[in-house]
Amino acid sequence: MNAETNTMIGFSESLAPGAFEARQGAIPVPESGELVVRVEAVSVNPVDVMRRSQPPAGDFGILGYDAAGVVTAVGAGVDGFSVGDEVFYAGSLAMAGSNQRFQRVASRLVGHKPRSVTFGEAASLPLTALTAWETAFDRFGLKRESAGDLLVVGATGGVGSILTQLVRTLAPEVRVIATASAANADWARTMGAHEVVDHHGDLASQVQALAPRGVSWLFTAHSSGQVETYARVVAPFGTIVAIDNGPRDVSPLMQKSIAWLWELMFTDPLFLPDSRHQQWILDQVAGLVDSGVVRATSTTNLGTISADSLERAHAAIATGRTVGKIVLEGWAD
């Protein structure tokens, strides 16, 4: 690779649906408050697939909302980072994503990479860890002394896998009930679930058998068509947090005064320009990973970062059946 160029992998309206191509451009220069990071690994999330189905904001859309790499330039007003630091982050929807060799990113959204894992393993963490942390501790308000039952719907996905680990570690009195297919139940238990129910069966009956008075908290990555079921299994005055998009009729929750909350980890980057909350979360997660109590959830490595490997990763994510995270690491050139 020419040291004076930046390899960028993206899509445009002129390409076939689902197709990506590589282009060369200038290496970005950090503005005030920003870093430039040499991207060493990325992972792929459902948000990538969702945004790939929409026209790009410009003539060339660069996706990618998980990265790990090395700082190559530091903008004015940045503290806590130096050239050569290894970092990880999810970034913001308002800027070009991480599917490029060099990326500009706001320093306030960046954490120091866990020392004990590879770049690929680190890249599997940011988006899901931020979403899980904000769900557990900012939306549910869980604390170390919290007690009750948490139902994690979609526990074998990227967010569910991290959420289970964080709750087991930082709210140890909370019982985690995970939903998973029979084939993936062992993964949910490995992540720390106390109980596992099969979401292909009668979910309400299975959960009610474990928690007859209802669960206090319910996290869902798959809420479409499920609100009435959730109304049956959540306790009065309980809380539901959903991360999947779409209109929902939540009127079945009213009789039990159940709260419905949305969680989108991009809210902080988009609307709180002075917030360093996500940087703090990532540094907390790095410490938990290095201490061995939280593990990275990368399960599939599709090789180096390229148009072909990104197309394959998107196709896999679109099936909705992946377990853990898909990562891409290194560059062919």
C-alpha positions in Angstrom: 0.0 0.0 0.0 1.2 3.5 -0.9 1.8 5.3 2.4 0.3 8.4 1.0 -3.1 6.9 0.2 -6.0 5.6 2.2 -7.8 2.4 1.1 -11.5 2.9 1.5 -14.1 0.2 1.0 -17.7 1.3 0.4 -20.7 1.3 -1.8 -22.5 3.6 -4.2 -25.8 3.6 -6.0 -24.0 2.6 -9.2 -22.9 -0.7 -7.8 -25.0 -3.9 -7.7 -27.0 -4.4 -4.5 -24.8 -5.8 -1.8 -21.6 -5.0 -3.6 -18.6 -3.1 -2.3 -15.6 -1.7 -4.0 -12.2 -0.4 -2.8 -11.1 3.1 -3.7 -8.0 5.1 -2.9 -8.0 8.5 -1.3 -6.0 10.9 0.9 -5.1 9.9 4.4 -7.4 12.1 6.6 -6.1 14.8 8.9 -7.6 15.1 12.4 -9.6 18.2 13.2 -9.7 19.6 16.8 -10.8 16.9 19.2 -10.1 14.1 16.8 -7.7 11.2 16.2 -6.7 9.5 13.1 -6.4 5.7 13.6 -4.8 3.1 11.4 -7.5 0.5 11.4 -6.2 -3.0 12.1 -9.5 -4.9 12.5 -13.2 -4.3 12.2 -16.4 -6.2 12.9 -19.7 -6.2 11.2 -23.1 -5.5 12.9 -26.8 -5.4 11.9 -26.6 -1.6 11.6 -24.1 -2.0 8.7 -26.6 -4.2 6.9 -29.5 -1.8 7.6 -27.5 1.2 6.4 -26.3 -0.8 3.3 -29.9 -1.1 2.2 -30.3 2.7 2.1 -28.7 5.1 -0.4 -25.3 6.4 0.8 -25.3 9.9 2.2 -22.8 11.0 -0.5 -21.5 9.4 -3.7 -19.6 6.7 -1.7 -20.8 5.3 1.6 -18.2 3.9 4.0 -19.7 1.7 6.7 -18.2 0.2 9.8 -19.0 0.9 13.4 -16.5 -1.2 15.2 -12.7 -0.9 15.0 -9.4 -1.5 16.7 -6.2 0.1 15.6 -3.3 2.4 16.3 -3.3 6.2 16.6 -1.3 7.8 13.9 -2.2 11.5 14.4 -3.7 13.5 17.3 -5.7 16.7 16.7 -5.6 19.9 18.8 -7.3 19.8 22.2 -7.0 16.1 22.6 -5.7 14.7 25.9 -5.1 11.1 27.0 -3.9 9.8 23.6 -0.5 9.8 21.8 0.7 8.5 18.5 1.2 4.8 18.8 -1.6 4.1 21.3 -3.7 1.0 20.6 -7.4 1.9 20.7 -10.9 0.6 20.0 -14.2 2.3 19.4 -17.5 2.3 17.6 -17.6 5.9 16.3 -20.6 7.8 15.0 -23.1 7.6 12.2 -22.3 11.2 11.4 -18.8 10.3 10.1 -17.4 7.9 7.6 -17.1 4.4 9.1 -14.2 2.1 9.9 -14.0 0.2 6.7 -11.0 2.2 5.6 -7.3 2.0 6.3 -7.1 5.3 8.1 -10.1 6.8 9.9 -10.9 10.1 11.6 -12.8 9.7 14.9 -13.7 11.9 17.8 -11.3 11.2 20.6 -14.2 11.3 23.2 -15.6 8.1 21.6 -12.4 6.1 21.8 -11.1 3.8 24.5 -7.7 2.2 25.0 -7.7 -1.3 23.6 -7.6 -4.2 26.1 -3.9 -5.3 26.2 -4.7 -9.0 26.5 -6.6 -9.5 23.2 -5.8 -9.3 19.5 -7.0 -6.4 17.4 -9.6 -8.7 15.9 -11.0 -9.7 19.3 -10.9 -6.0 20.4 -12.9 -5.0 17.3 -15.7 -7.4 18.3 -16.4 -5.4 21.4 -17.2 -1.6 21.1 -20.7 -1.3 19.6 -22.1 -4.3 21.5 -20.3 -3.4 24.8 -21.5 0.2 24.6 -25.1 -1.0 23.9 -25.0 -3.6 26.6 -23.5 -1.2 29.2 -26.0 1.6 28.4 -28.9 -0.9 28.6 -27.9 -2.5 31.9 -26.7 0.5 33.8 -28.1 3.6 32.1 -31.6 2.3 31.0 -32.3 -0.4 33.6 -30.3 1.3 36.3 -28.8 -1.9 37.6 -26.4 -1.6 40.5 -24.2 -4.1 42.3 -27.0 -4.6 44.9 -29.8 -5.0 42.4 -31.8 -8.2 42.7 -34.4 -9.8 40.4 -34.7 -11.5 37.1 -33.5 -10.2 33.7 -34.7 -11.9 30.5 -32.3 -11.5 27.6 -34.1 -12.1 24.3 -31.5 -12.8 21.7 -28.8 -13.8 24.1 -26.5 -15.4 21.6 -26.1 -12.2 19.5 -23.4 -9.7 19.9 -25.2 -7.4 22.4 -26.9 -10.2 24.3 -23.6 -12.0 24.8 -21.9 -9.0 26.3 -25.0 -7.9 28.3 -25.1 -11.3 30.0 -21.4 -11.1 31.0 -21.6 -7.5 32.3 -24.7 -8.3 34.4 -23.2 -11.4 35.9 -20.0 -9.5 36.8 -21.4 -6.1 37.9 -24.9 -7.0 39.2 -24.2 -10.5 40.6 -27.6 -10.8 42.4 -29.5 -10.5 39.2 -30.6 -13.9 37.7 -30.1 -13.9 33.9 -32.6 -15.9 31.9 -31.4 -16.2 28.3 -33.3 -17.1 25.1 -31.5 -19.2 22.6 -32.2 -22.1 20.2 -31.3 -25.5 21.4 -28.3 -25.6 19.2 -26.9 -22.4 20.8 -27.9 -22.8 24.4 -24.4 -23.8 25.4 -23.1 -20.4 24.1 -25.6 -18.6 26.3 -24.5 -20.6 29.3 -20.8 -20.0 28.5 -21.6 -16.2 28.5 -23.0 -16.6 32.1 -26.7 -17.2 31.7 -28.2 -18.8 34.8 -31.2 -20.3 32.8 -31.8 -20.8 29.1 -35.2 -21.0 27.4 -35.8 -21.9 23.7 -37.4 -19.0 21.9 -38.6 -21.4 19.2 -41.1 -22.8 21.8 -43.7 -21.2 24.0 -41.6 -18.4 25.4 -44.2 -17.1 27.8 -44.8 -20.5 29.4 -41.1 -21.2 29.8 -40.3 -17.9 31.4 -43.4 -18.0 33.7 -42.3 -21.4 34.9 -39.0 -19.9 36.0 -40.3 -16.5 37.2 -44.0 -16.9 38.0 -44.2 -13.3 39.3 -42.6 -11.9 36.2 -39.1 -10.7 35.3 -38.1 -7.2 36.5 -36.2 -6.4 33.3 -36.4 -7.6 29.7 -33.8 -6.8 27.0 -34.8 -7.6 23.4 -33.1 -7.5 20.1 -36.2 -9.1 18.4 -39.3 -7.3 19.6 -41.4 -7.2 16.4 -44.7 -9.0 17.1 -43.7 -9.9 20.7 -45.2 -7.1 22.8 -48.2 -9.1 24.0 -45.8 -12.0 25.0 -43.6 -9.5 26.9 -46.7 -8.1 28.7 -47.3 -11.6 30.1 -43.8 -12.3 31.3 -42.7 -8.8 32.7 -43.7 -8.0 36.3 -45.8 -4.9 37.1 -43.7 -1.8 36.9 -41.0 -3.7 35.1 -38.9 -2.3 32.3 -38.3 -3.4 28.7 -35.3 -2.1 26.6 -35.4 -2.7 22.8 -32.6 -2.2 20.3 -34.4 -3.3 17.1 -36.0 -0.6 14.9 -39.6 -0.2 13.9 -43.0 1.1 15.2 -44.4 -0.8 18.1 -47.9 -0.8 19.7 -47.0 -1.0 23.4 -50.6 -0.5 24.6 -50.6 -4.2 26.0 -48.0 -3.0 28.6 -50.2 -0.3 30.1 -52.2 -2.4 32.5 -49.1 -3.5 34.3 -47.4 0.0 34.0 -44.5 -1.6 32.2 -42.0 0.9 30.8 -40.8 0.6 27.2 -37.4 2.2 26.4 -35.2 2.3 23.3 -31.5 1.9 23.4 -29.3 3.3 20.5 -25.6 3.7 21.3 -25.3 6.3 18.6 -27.5 8.7 20.5 -24.6 9.9 22.7 -22.2 10.5 19.7 -25.0 12.3 17.7 -26.5 14.5 20.4 -24.1 15.0 23.3 -21.0 16.6 21.7 -19.3 17.2 25.1 -19.9 13.7 26.5 -17.0 11.3 27.3 -19.3 8.7 28.7 -18.7 6.2 26.0 -14.9 6.7 26.3 -15.3 5.9 30.0 -17.4 2.8 29.3 -14.9 1.4 26.8 -12.0 1.9 29.3 -14.1 0.1 32.0 -14.8 -2.8 29.5 -11.1 -2.9 28.6 -10.2 -3.3 32.3 -12.8 -6.1 32.7 -11.4 -7.9 29.7 -7.8 -7.6 30.9 -8.9 -8.9 34.3 -10.4 -12.0 32.7 -14.1 -11.5 33.8 -15.4 -10.4 30.4 -14.4 -12.1 27.2 -14.5 -10.9 23.6 -17.3 -12.5 21.5 -15.6 -12.9 18.1 -16.6 -16.3 16.7 -15.9 -16.0 13.0 -12.8 -14.4 11.3 -13.4 -13.9 7.6 -9.8 -12.9 6.9 -8.4 -9.6 5.8 -10.5 -6.4 5.3 -11.6 -6.3 1.6 -14.7 -5.8 -0.5 -15.2 -9.5 -0.9 -14.9 -10.3 2.9 -17.3 -7.4 3.7 -19.8 -8.8 1.2 -19.6 -12.2 2.8 -19.9 -10.8 6.3 -23.0 -8.7 5.4 -24.6 -11.8 3.8 -24.0 -13.8 7.0 -25.4 -11.0 9.3 -28.5 -10.6 7.1 -29.5 -14.2 7.9 -30.1 -13.3 11.5 -28.6 -16.5 12.7 -25.1 -15.6 13.6 -23.7 -16.3 17.1 -21.3 -13.8 18.6 -19.4 -11.4 16.2 -17.9 -11.6 12.8 -14.5 -9.9 12.5 -12.1 -9.0 9.7 -8.4 -8.4 10.5 -5.5 -6.9 8.6 -5.2 -5.8 5.0 -4.2 -7.9 2.0 -1.6 -5.3 0.9 
